[in-house]
Amino acid sequence: MVCISIHLVIILFYLLDIIYKKEFQSRVNIFYFLNWLYLATCVISLFRALFNQLPEDNLAITVVKCITFTVPINAFIVVVLYNDDKVVRITGLTFLSLSLLLLINLFGFFVLKLSNEFHSIEGRLNFPFLDGFYSGAGVLTILNLMLIYYMIRTKDDPFRLICLLTYFIINLVLLYLINSRLNILIFLFVASLLSMGLIEKTKGLFASSMFTVPILLSSGLLLYEILTLPIFVTLLKRVDIQDVMTFNGRSFIWSNVMTWLTDDQRGIFWGNGYKGHYFLDLISDVAKLWNADVKDYHHMHLHSSTFEILVCQGIFGYAIFMLLFCRCPKQVSIST
């Protein structure tokens, strides 16, 4: 709630501004309402888990999770509305915000010696104010992709280029210290496309990502051959044939979900609620494989956004999600 408070302040400021000016004009389009429909599937999913008595849940936790799902996106929309004629400024604000988030986490980890014990492995960089390794790697990846974009456009300014390049290298070191192999490989792939100017031409990149899991399930051996090349062995260190070919056991989870998707199909349309895989018993065998405490395996997730949404929110929620991300929305005014 402390973290979410700034978003609430932004929304409150906007509402007070509207009241003070005594004028209201709707400036959203149909995708705003689709976004709310998707958020509604998230909220319903949380309350279904509460009703089904998910061990980690109670009413207070469920309400807080609902707020953290629904408030930030609407606060960001407010910021966009105040800067809708300054697209470059929005990009700059995003870059500065992520940089500040990174700085706060670095200060917490290296100076205050704080750590996120919920998702922690000894010897790996663990940001204390993010929910896991992958969120930290995601922040670094997005920042470095933005840095590539900026560096390409600042070739004529050597001083600024050196500053951006230094920031880029520092982030690479931090990404290495987090040591998330899949994040590193994905970053290298997307960064290559961006550097060569192919991102704009790769129209189906996000749509093809829907099939990431089936591709990974059939390419473990190929990835092992790549990751055992000298450069990657030095970089990633943890290369092991069983680890790589099963993606540290993730493939067993994905295979269970594929079986549910093709054979079981309980709740396939409307979903099974938050952490529905726990109620469908899709992860208990993998929990034993990872030597997880049987009493605590409800904390485990599916390590796949696609499967997580399909299992928890069903085809209905997943279709809205894909529509929001795949469609390039045109400005559709909705008058009031």
N, C-alpha and C positions, 0 to 999 in steps of 0.2 A: 504493500500500500504506500510505503514511503517512495518507492521508485515510480509508482504510477501517479503520484500526487501532482507532478508538474504537468502531466497531460490533462488532468482535471482542471488545473488552473487555467490552461490555455482555452479549454472549452468554456469555462465560466467567464473568462474575459470576453470571449466572442459573444456570448449571450448578453452580457451586460452592455457591450458595445452596440448590439442590435437594439436593445431597449432604449439606450441613451439617444441613438440617432432616430429612433421611431420609424425605421424603414426596414423592410424585409423583402428581399428578392431572391427567389430560389435560383441557385447557380449550379445545381448538381444535375447529373444525367442519369440515365437508366442503370448505368453500372454502379452507381452509389446504392441504389436499392437492391441490386443483385448482391452487392457486398454485404448489405445488412441481412439478406436472406441467408447467405453463407454463414455469417456470424450467428444467426439464429440456430442453424444446425449445430454449431459448436456449443452454444448454451444448452440446447436441448440434450445434446450428447452428455454434457456434464451432469445434468440433473438425472438423466437415466442411470448414470453410474452411481449417483448418490442413492437413488431408489433401489438399485441392485445391491447396495451395501458394499461398495468397493472399500477394502480395508483402510486405505489411506485417506478416505474422504469423511468430511462432516459438512454441515450446512454452511458454516463460516468459510471454510476452505473453498467450497463450491462457489459461493457468492464472489469471493475475491478473484477466483480464476475467471469468472464471467466478466468481471470488471477489467481484468488484464487483457482479455480477448477483445473487448469491444471499444475500450476508451482510446488506446494509442492511435489506431487508424483514423478515428474521427478527429483527434487532435492534430494529426498530420494534415488532414483535409483542410482544417481551419488555417494552418500555416500556408498551405497552397493557395487558399482563397485570398489571403492577404498579400500574396506575392504572385498572383496569376499572370501578371504582365512582365514578370522577371524570372523566366525559366532558369537562367544561368544562376541567379541568386539561390533558387531552390536547390540546385546541384551543389553549390558552395556550402549552404547550410547543412546539407546531408553529410558532406565530406567533413566539415568541422565537427559536427555532432558525433560521428563515428570516431573521429580522432580523439575527441574529448573522452568518449566512452573507453577507448583503448588506454588513454593516459590514466584514467581513474583506476582501471583494473591493474595496470602495471604498478601504480603506486601502492595499491592494496596488497599486491603479491610480493613485490620486492622490498618495499619500505615497511609496511605494516605486518608483513609475514602472514597475511590471511590466505585461506585456501577454500575452495568449494569442495567440501567433504562429501557432498552428494554424488559427485562424479569426479573422482580423484584417483590417479595412479602415480605412484612414487617415481620421481625422475622426469615427469612430464610437466611442462608449464601449464598451470591451472588457474585461469582467471577467476577471482573470488566473486565478482558481481555479475557473472553470466551463468547460465544454467548447465554448462557442460563444455567439454573440449570442442565439440563441433560448432557451437555458437561462437566461441573464440576464434576458431579457424575461419568461420564464415565472415566475421567482422574483418579479419586480416585480409581475406581473399577479396572482399568487396573494395576495401581501401586500396589494395594494390591494383585492381582492375581500373579503378578511378585514376590512380596515379599513372598508369600506362596511358590512359586517355589524355591526361594533362601533359605528360612528357612529350607525346607525339606532337602536341600543339605549342610547345615552348622551346623548340629547337633553336630559335634565334635569341634566346635569353639564357646564356650559359650559367649564370649564378642561380637562377630559379631552377634550371634543369638539374644542377648538381644537388640542390636542396631536395628536390622531389626524388631524385635517384637515391640519395642517402636514406630518405624515409622508406623508400621501396625496399632497399636492402635490409634495413632494420626489421621491417615486417616479414621479409623472407626468413630471417634468422628466428624470429618469434614463431613463425609457422613451423619451422624445423623443430623448435623446442617443444611445441605442442605435439608434433609427430603423429599427425593423422594422415595416413598414407593416401586414402581415397581423396581427401580434401586437397592434398598436394597434387595428385594426378589430375584432378578435375581443374584445379587452378592452372596448371601448366597447359592443359588442352584449351581452355577458354582464353587464357592470356595469349596463346599462339594465334588463335583466330582474331583476337582484337588487334594484336600487333601487326598482323598482315592485312588488316582492313577487311576481313572476311565475315565479321559479325553481322553486318547489315545484309550481306548476301545469303546468310545461313538462316533462312526464314523458318525452317521446321525444327530448329534446335531444341526449343522447349517441348514441342509436341513429341519429339523422338525420345525425350527424357522419360516419358511415361513408360517406356519399355526398358528402362535401365536394369531393373531386377532380372527379367528373363535373359537379357544380354549377359549380365554378370554371372548368372547361374550356369551359363554355357561357355564361359570364357575364363574360368579360373586357371586352367593350365596355361593358357596364352599369357595371362597376367603374370603368372609365376615366371615364365621364361623372360618376360620383360624386366621384372623386378630383380631378377638374379644377375642382370647385367652389372658390370663393375661399378658404374656410376650410381646406380640405384642402391646397390648393396651398401656402399659407403654412405649414401644419403639417408637411407631408411633403417638400416641396421637390423630391424626385427624380421627380416624376410625368412619365412619358414614355409615349406611346401604345404603342410596341412593348414597352417594359419591363412595363407594366401588363397588356397583353393576353396576354402570354406568361408573366407572373409571373416576370420576369427569366430567362426560358428554361426555367422549371420545367415548363411545359406540354408541352414537347418530351419531357422525361423521362416525364411521366405518360402521354402518348400512346403511347410505346414500351411502357410497362408494360401499358396497356390492350390493346395488340396482343398482348402475351404472354399476357394473361389470357384473351382471346377466341380466339386462333388457335394459339399455340405450346403453352402449358400444360405445358411441361417442369417437373417437380417441383411441380406445382400442389397436390398433396395433402400431401406431407411436406416441401416446401420445397427450396431449393437451397443451404442453408447460409448462414452469415453473409456479407454482401455478395454474395449470389447474383446480383444484377443485373450485377456485374462479370463473372462466369463466363458469364452469358447474353448478354453484350455489349449490354446495354440502354442504356448511357450513353456509349459511345465517341463517337458523333456529337455529343452535347451537349458533351462535353469539348472537342471541336474548336471548337464554337460559342463556348465560353467561353475559348478560347485556353489551355486547360489543357495541361500537359505530358503527353504520351501515356504516359510512364513512371509518372506519378503519379495517373492518373485513378481508380485503385482506391480512393483516399481519398474519392471522391464518394459521396454517399448519395442517396436518392430524394426527399428533402424531403416525405415523407408517411409517417407511422407506419403507416397502413393498408397501403400498398403494401410498405413495408419488411418487415412481418410476413408478409404473403402470399407475397412472393417468397422470403424467407429461411426461414420456418418453415411455410409452406404453410397450407392450409385448416385442418388439424388444430390447429396452434398458434394461428391466428387465431380459431378457434371458441372455444378455451379463454379467450383474451384477452377476447373480447366477452362471454362468459358471466360472467367475473369482474367486468367493469365495468357490464354492463347489469342484472344480477340484484341486487336488494337483499336480501342474505342475512339470513335469520332465524337466531336463535341455535339451532344444532343441536349438542347435546352429544354427544360421542363418548367413551364410557367405555373404560377400559383394564383 
